[in-house]
């Protein structure tokens, strides 16, 4: 398995928290307000994290320079 279970759980957490903050229309961290774009960034990070992990763990291919 190329993507670890912890990475899947972390991405679900990011998407869930970000979606809840976007749905509420405001974002905060320990009671301090944050810009709403940080919620969108959390959702994007949650979507990209497993894809990036899968891509970086793909089987290695020999570089074209080594084929000489």
Secondary structure, DSSP 8 states (H G I E B T S, - for coil): --S-HHHHHHHHHHHHHHHHHHHHT-EEETTEEE-THHHHHHHHHHHHHHHHHHHHTS-----GGGG-
